[in-house]
Amino acid sequence: MTSKNTASTSWIDGAIRIRVYSSDGTNVTERCWDGSGWYTGAFKQAGEVTSVTSWFASGPFIRVYVSKGGVTTEYCWDKNGPWYKGAYTG
């Protein structure tokens, strides 16, 4: 059996938006809900464990923290993207 680590976040901007980040132990991928069905998002990074937070301020701001080999990397989405590597290190 494959174990998954999953983290989720959501916000409302006229519609309910949900983002789910799951690791299969090797990669973290994103699934999205914007009110009319689930789809695979653009986020994909190598990683074993993930966590996420978000807020809405004239657009969504998402921070995904991905750990691999004892190192955690922050990935950021600000309003309309694209994804970029953030300043957090740990």
C-alpha positions as CSV (number, residue, x, y, z in Angstrom):
1,M,0.0,0.0,0.0
2,T,1.3,3.5,-0.9
3,S,1.1,6.1,1.8
4,K,0.2,9.7,0.9
5,N,0.9,12.9,2.8
6,T,-1.9,15.4,1.9
7,A,-2.4,19.1,2.8
8,S,-5.3,21.3,1.7
9,T,-6.2,25.0,1.7
10,S,-9.2,27.0,0.5
11,W,-10.5,30.5,0.0
12,I,-13.7,32.2,-1.3
13,D,-13.6,34.9,-4.0
14,G,-17.2,34.6,-5.2
15,A,-16.7,30.9,-5.6
16,I,-15.2,28.3,-3.2
17,R,-11.6,27.4,-4.3
18,I,-9.9,24.3,-2.9
19,R,-6.4,23.2,-3.4
20,V,-5.1,19.8,-2.3
21,Y,-1.4,18.9,-2.4
22,S,-0.5,15.2,-2.1
23,S,2.8,13.4,-2.0
24,D,3.1,9.8,-3.1
25,G,6.5,9.7,-1.3
26,T,8.4,11.0,-4.4
27,N,6.4,13.9,-5.9
28,V,3.9,16.5,-4.7
29,T,1.1,17.2,-7.1
30,E,-1.9,19.6,-6.9
31,R,-5.6,19.0,-7.4
32,C,-8.0,21.9,-7.7
33,W,-11.7,22.7,-7.3
34,D,-13.0,26.0,-8.6
35,G,-16.7,25.1,-8.3
36,S,-17.3,22.9,-11.3
37,G,-15.2,19.7,-10.9
38,W,-11.7,18.6,-9.9
39,Y,-8.7,19.1,-12.2
40,T,-5.0,18.6,-11.9
41,G,-3.2,21.9,-11.2
42,A,0.2,23.2,-12.4
43,F,2.1,22.5,-9.2
44,K,4.5,19.5,-9.3
45,Q,7.7,19.2,-7.3
46,A,9.8,16.4,-5.9
47,G,9.0,15.8,-2.3
48,E,8.1,13.4,0.5
49,V,6.0,15.6,2.8
50,T,4.0,18.8,2.2
51,S,2.1,21.5,4.0
52,V,0.2,24.6,2.7
53,T,-1.3,27.9,3.7
54,S,-3.1,30.6,1.7
55,W,-4.9,33.9,1.9
56,F,-6.9,36.1,-0.4
57,A,-6.1,39.8,-0.9
58,S,-7.3,40.9,-4.4
59,G,-6.2,37.5,-5.5
60,P,-5.0,34.2,-4.0
61,F,-1.6,33.9,-2.4
62,I,-0.5,30.2,-1.8
63,R,2.6,28.9,0.0
64,V,3.4,25.2,-0.3
65,Y,6.2,23.8,1.8
66,V,7.8,20.6,0.4
67,S,10.3,18.5,2.4
68,K,12.7,16.1,0.8
69,G,15.7,14.5,2.5
70,G,15.4,16.8,5.5
71,V,15.3,20.0,3.5
72,T,12.1,22.1,3.2
73,T,11.5,24.4,0.2
74,E,8.8,27.0,-0.1
75,Y,6.9,27.5,-3.3
76,C,4.8,30.5,-3.9
77,W,1.8,31.5,-6.1
78,D,0.9,35.2,-6.0
79,K,-2.5,36.2,-7.6
80,N,-2.0,35.0,-11.1
81,G,1.2,33.0,-10.9
82,P,3.5,31.6,-12.0
83,W,4.9,29.4,-9.2
84,Y,8.3,30.4,-7.9
85,K,10.7,29.4,-5.1
86,G,10.3,31.4,-2.0
87,A,12.7,32.7,0.6
88,Y,12.0,30.2,3.3
89,T,14.6,27.6,4.1
90,G,14.5,25.0,6.7
